[in-house]
Amino acid sequence: MKEFKNDVEAIADYLEKKQKDFDAVMQMSRDIIRSAGQTITLLHNDEKDEAEKRLEEMSAIVKKLQKIDSRFKYNTLQAYQEYVEAYVFHSIKTNKKIPTLSKLGVENEAYLLGLMDVVGELKREILEHLRHSDIKKAEWYFDMMKQIYDGTRKLRFAEAVLSGFRKKQDVARIQIENAGSEILSFRNRS
């Protein structure tokens, strides 16, 4: 009976540690998601310096999270995906390029899902530039949208292999079609 009690106590200790790790993972995930949204808003408002500070803080949290998330990948995917979205959007707006997977240091799935989400942010930039009659910048962002979509178009995998990607890819295609229509409409009005 003593061995049984020792086993249960050892399991309880293990689960206590696992619970603490899970709580930390969930808090960091929430912090990353919140920070990514704030970073994107700052970028849309052209507050690039503040957005960059936020991105640096978020990158530090991501590195910390990656050290303890191995048992909770399902719970952290959205955080990494939001991080990718904010990071890629920042890179496109400030460096005029799409960062590589190795630069971001996240899982393949998070990178691809985050890339698909960036398309919506680029559409928002297009609409803003059209509103200010800046067709050149609108067309540049449109080209970036197409590069992301075209670069991932050939990826066709089962939902169990790449969960959520097909739907995001379809949404990105629709956003590109709509953005193209907006640009064409603007040209016809001018």
C-alpha positions as CSV (number, residue, x, y, z in Angstrom):
1,M,0.0,0.0,0.0
2,K,2.9,2.3,0.7
3,E,4.2,2.0,-2.9
4,F,0.8,2.9,-4.2
5,K,0.7,6.0,-2.0
6,N,4.2,7.0,-3.1
7,D,3.2,6.6,-6.7
8,V,0.1,8.8,-6.3
9,E,2.2,11.4,-4.4
10,A,4.8,11.4,-7.2
11,I,2.1,11.7,-9.8
12,A,0.5,14.6,-7.9
13,D,3.9,16.4,-7.7
14,Y,4.4,15.9,-11.5
15,L,0.9,17.2,-12.2
16,E,1.4,20.2,-9.9
17,K,4.5,21.2,-12.0
18,K,2.6,20.5,-15.2
19,Q,-0.3,22.7,-14.0
20,K,2.2,25.5,-13.2
21,D,3.8,25.2,-16.6
22,F,0.3,25.2,-18.2
23,D,-0.7,28.3,-16.3
24,A,2.5,30.1,-17.4
25,V,2.1,28.9,-21.0
26,M,-1.5,30.2,-21.1
27,Q,-0.6,33.6,-19.6
28,M,2.3,34.1,-22.0
29,S,0.1,33.0,-24.9
30,R,-2.5,35.6,-23.9
31,D,0.2,38.2,-23.6
32,I,1.5,37.5,-27.1
33,I,-2.0,37.6,-28.6
34,R,-2.8,40.9,-26.9
35,S,0.6,42.4,-27.9
36,A,0.3,41.2,-31.5
37,G,-3.1,43.0,-31.8
38,Q,-1.7,46.1,-30.3
39,T,1.4,46.0,-32.6
40,I,-0.7,45.6,-35.7
41,T,-2.9,48.6,-34.6
42,L,0.2,50.7,-34.0
43,L,1.5,49.8,-37.5
44,H,-1.8,50.7,-39.1
45,N,-1.5,54.1,-37.3
46,D,2.1,54.5,-38.6
47,E,3.4,54.4,-35.0
48,K,6.4,52.3,-36.1
49,D,8.7,53.1,-33.2
50,E,6.2,52.0,-30.6
51,A,5.2,49.0,-32.7
52,E,8.9,48.0,-32.9
53,K,9.2,48.2,-29.0
54,R,6.1,46.0,-28.7
55,L,7.5,43.5,-31.2
56,E,10.8,43.3,-29.3
57,E,8.9,42.6,-26.0
58,M,6.7,40.0,-27.8
59,S,9.8,38.3,-29.3
60,A,11.2,38.0,-25.8
61,I,8.0,36.4,-24.5
62,V,8.0,34.0,-27.5
63,K,11.5,32.8,-26.7
64,K,10.6,32.3,-23.1
65,L,7.4,30.4,-24.1
66,Q,9.3,28.2,-26.5
67,K,11.3,26.9,-23.5
68,I,8.3,25.4,-21.7
69,D,5.6,24.8,-24.3
70,S,6.5,21.4,-25.6
71,R,3.6,19.6,-23.8
72,F,1.1,22.3,-24.8
73,K,1.6,22.9,-28.5
74,Y,-2.1,22.8,-29.2
75,N,-2.6,25.6,-26.8
76,T,0.2,27.8,-28.1
77,L,-0.4,27.6,-31.8
78,Q,-2.6,30.7,-31.9
79,A,-0.1,32.8,-30.0
80,Y,2.7,31.9,-32.4
81,Q,0.4,32.5,-35.4
82,E,-0.5,36.0,-34.1
83,Y,3.2,36.7,-33.4
84,V,4.0,35.7,-37.0
85,E,1.2,38.0,-38.3
86,A,2.5,41.0,-36.4
87,Y,6.1,40.3,-37.2
88,V,5.5,39.8,-40.9
89,F,3.3,42.8,-41.2
90,H,5.9,44.9,-39.4
91,S,8.6,43.6,-41.8
92,I,6.6,44.3,-44.8
93,K,5.8,47.9,-43.7
94,T,9.3,48.7,-42.5
95,N,11.7,46.5,-44.5
96,K,9.5,45.9,-47.6
97,K,10.0,42.1,-47.4
98,I,8.5,39.0,-46.0
99,P,10.7,37.4,-43.3
100,T,11.7,33.8,-43.5
101,L,10.6,31.0,-41.3
102,S,14.1,30.7,-39.8
103,K,14.1,34.4,-38.9
104,L,10.9,34.0,-36.9
105,G,11.9,30.7,-35.3
106,V,8.4,29.2,-35.0
107,E,6.8,26.0,-36.1
108,N,5.9,25.5,-39.8
109,E,2.1,25.6,-39.1
110,A,2.3,28.8,-37.1
111,Y,4.3,30.5,-39.9
112,L,1.9,29.5,-42.7
113,L,-1.3,30.4,-40.7
114,G,0.2,33.7,-39.7
115,L,1.2,34.5,-43.3
116,M,-2.4,33.9,-44.4
117,D,-3.7,36.4,-41.7
118,V,-1.3,39.1,-42.9
119,V,-3.2,39.2,-46.2
120,G,-6.1,40.8,-44.4
121,E,-3.8,43.5,-42.8
122,L,-2.4,44.2,-46.3
123,K,-5.9,44.7,-47.6
124,R,-6.6,47.2,-44.9
125,E,-3.5,49.1,-45.9
126,I,-4.7,49.1,-49.6
127,L,-8.0,50.6,-48.6
128,E,-6.3,53.2,-46.5
129,H,-4.0,54.2,-49.3
130,L,-6.8,54.3,-51.8
131,R,-8.7,56.6,-49.4
132,H,-5.8,58.9,-49.6
133,S,-5.5,58.5,-53.4
134,D,-2.1,56.8,-53.2
135,I,-2.6,54.2,-55.9
136,K,1.1,53.4,-56.1
137,K,1.3,52.3,-52.4
138,A,-2.1,50.5,-52.8
139,E,-0.7,48.5,-55.7
140,W,2.5,47.7,-53.9
141,Y,0.6,46.2,-51.0
142,F,-1.6,44.4,-53.5
143,D,1.5,42.9,-55.0
144,M,2.6,41.7,-51.5
145,M,-0.7,40.1,-50.9
146,K,-0.4,38.2,-54.2
147,Q,3.1,37.1,-53.4
148,I,2.0,35.6,-50.1
149,Y,-1.0,33.9,-51.7
150,D,0.9,32.7,-54.8
151,G,3.8,31.4,-52.7
152,T,1.4,29.3,-50.7
153,R,-1.2,28.4,-53.3
154,K,0.3,25.0,-54.1
155,L,0.0,23.8,-50.4
156,R,-3.0,21.5,-50.3
157,F,-3.0,19.2,-47.3
158,A,-5.7,17.5,-45.3
159,E,-7.2,19.4,-42.4
160,A,-5.6,16.9,-40.0
161,V,-2.1,17.7,-41.4
162,L,-2.5,21.5,-41.6
163,S,-5.5,22.5,-39.6
164,G,-7.3,25.7,-40.6
165,F,-5.0,26.5,-43.5
166,R,-7.4,25.9,-46.4
167,K,-10.0,28.1,-44.9
168,K,-7.5,30.9,-44.3
169,Q,-6.2,30.4,-47.8
170,D,-9.7,30.7,-49.3
171,V,-10.3,33.9,-47.2
172,A,-7.0,35.3,-48.5
173,R,-8.0,34.6,-52.1
174,I,-11.3,36.4,-51.5
175,Q,-9.5,39.4,-49.9
176,I,-7.2,39.6,-52.9
177,E,-10.1,39.5,-55.3
178,N,-11.8,42.2,-53.4
179,A,-8.7,44.4,-53.1
180,G,-8.1,44.0,-56.9
181,S,-11.7,45.2,-57.5
182,E,-11.2,48.2,-55.2
183,I,-8.0,49.2,-57.1
184,L,-9.7,48.8,-60.4
185,S,-12.7,50.7,-59.2
186,F,-10.4,53.5,-58.0
187,R,-8.7,53.6,-61.4
188,N,-12.0,53.9,-63.2
189,R,-13.1,56.8,-61.0
190,S,-9.8,58.7,-61.6
